[in-house]
Amino acid sequence: MKILSVDTGIKQYPIYIDSSFDALVSAFEKAGISGRRVCIVTDTNVAPLYANKVKELLSDICSNISICVFSAGENSKNLSTISEFYKFFIEHHLDRRSVLVALGGGVVGDMCGFAAATYMRGIPFVQIPTTLLSQVDSSVGGKTGVDFMGNKNMVGAFYQPELVFINTDTLNTLPYREVAAGLAESVKHGYIQDTDYLRFFLDNRDAVKELDPDAIAQVVYGSCKIKANVVSQDEKETGLREILNFGHTFGHAIETLSDFNMLHGECVAVGMVAALYLSMKRGAVSESDVEQAKELLKYFGLPVAVENFSAEDIYAQMFNDKKTKNGVINITALRSMGNAYTEKGCSEREIKDAIGYILKI
């Protein structure tokens, strides 16, 4: 087992990375959250696989454990579902010392975290991510929230968990498409801050794609290490943390326009290609860097372009992104490989040129 730490200055918490749930009870005890009323929040995909297992384990240290299950998928990520959570919590007598457990992928973690941040003005919660996307990205850093009026993560809060417990063995129950979506976020971390980590993907692509246990453990550890470092320096995305949005401003627009039929990681993959192209046009990276990225993403089964969208529609949707400020679209770009920054001066022509690139490939 490997352990990392996130320290925002206000709150510190551990990230456990293991290949089983064996150390879960110990992790709860070390966090000082045993003996409390617990509610496991999960979805219809994950509940049959792991909910009873986690409940059984935690029953050794917690006497009252309930399971709140909602319909899986991005279409459930809204305030109506959150309202159902609140009703469930009240019916099961959850109080301010109770603990929520987010057991599932990114949708589960985002929603459970938002519910924890807002129920009784804030109660503790724990992240147990079961998808690669959530293990390498969304479970770490305290971003919580829901979609609103078709806009991705428009309503939410920064709210840190008590701990993150990652069991990489859960990835064996995922469809490969879900695994690939997680790999997009992992590859992103290499582009924004660590070229050695990016080289790991290039040199070990076969082992990663085949879910070799050692390779996947390295992927999860490498991504969590990078994200924990960034979040510890900038919890609420006022500066450095913005680099984690590489590919996301383009990607979120595509995700929304697809009516969430494309997975988040798939949209980020396409968005990264657009951001790399924009960086290339500014002279920051080479054409071969862009081609190498496209090849790697395609090898993992990820899209590098989209059809059936117009450049005008994608551009217009980008204005609904949270990173747009004062009517200006901010783009995370590269100064060089492994060195990302937020560009606040992109012209409409530059952005549309990058959009046009991912429409023409």
C-alpha positions, 0 to 999 in steps of 0.5 A, a space after each residue: 500500500 502507498 500513502 500520499 497526503 494532501 495538505 491545503 494549509 487548512 486541512 490535511 488528509 491521506 490518500 491510500 492506494 491499495 489493491 484490496 479493501 483490507 486496510 479500509 477499517 484501519 484507515 477509518 480508525 486512523 482518521 478518527 471517524 469510527 463509531 459514527 452513523 454512516 451512509 454509503 452513497 453509491 449508484 446502481 452500477 456500483 451498489 451490486 458490486 461493492 456496497 455490501 462488502 464495504 458495509 460489512 467491513 465498516 460494521 466492525 467499527 460503526 453500528 448504524 450503516 445505511 446505503 443510498 442508491 441512485 440511478 447511475 449516469 451523468 443525467 442523475 447529476 443534478 439538484 433533484 437527485 441531491 434533494 432525494 439524498 437530503 430526504 434519505 439522510 433525514 429519514 435515516 437520522 443522519 446528524 452533524 457527526 455522521 459520515 457520508 461515504 462516496 462509493 463509485 465513480 466521479 458522478 458519485 464522488 462529486 454529488 456525495 461531496 456536494 451533499 456532504 458540504 451542504 447537509 447541515 452546513 457540512 458533515 464529514 465524507 470519505 471518497 472510495 473511488 471505483 473508476 480510474 477517472 475518479 481514482 486519478 482525478 476527481 476524488 482528490 482535491 475537494 471539487 464537488 458539485 452538480 450540473 445545472 441547466 445542461 452546464 457541467 459542474 455549474 453548482 458546487 463547492 470546494 469541500 475536502 474529504 476526510 480521506 481517499 481510499 483507492 482499491 485499484 482492484 475495482 478497475 477489473 470490473 470496468 468496461 475498457 471504455 471507462 478505463 480509457 476515459 481515466 487514462 485521458 486524465 492521467 496522460 493530462 497530468 504528464 503534459 501539464 507538469 511531469 514529462 517523466 510521467 508522460 514518458 512512462 505512458 509512452 514506454 509502458 503503453 501496452 502494460 497500461 492498456 492491459 491493466 497490468 497491476 504494477 503499471 496501473 498502480 504506478 498510474 494511480 500513484 503518479 497522478 495522485 502525487 501530481 494532483 495532491 501537490 497542485 491542490 496543496 498549493 492552490 485549494 480553490 483554483 485561484 492560480 496554479 490549480 487552473 493548470 489541471 483544466 488542460 483540455 477541459 474548456 474545450 472538453 466540457 463544451 463538447 461534453 455538454 453538446 453531446 448531451 453527455 453521451 461522450 464520457 468526460 475523459 473522452 471529451 478531455 482527450 479531444 480538448 487536449 488535442 485542441 489545446 496542444 494545437 493552440 500551444 503549437 501555433 504559439 510556438 510552445 510545442 512542436 507538430 511532432 508533439 501534437 502528433 505523438 499525443 494523438 497517437 498515444 490517445 488513439 492507442 488507448 482507444 480515445 477520440 482525438 476529434 469530433 463530428 456533428 458539431 459546429 465550431 460556432 456551437 462549441 465556441 459559444 458553449 465555452 462561454 458557459 465554462 466556469 473558467 470564463 471570466 469577464 466574458 473572456 475564455 481562459 485556456 490552459 495551454 503549454 509553455 513547453 512539454 510539462 509546463 502548463 499555464 493559463 492563457 487569458 489572452 486567446 483571441 476568438 480566431 485562435 480558439 476557433 482555429 483550434 476547434 477547427 483542427 479537432 473538427 477536421 482531423 
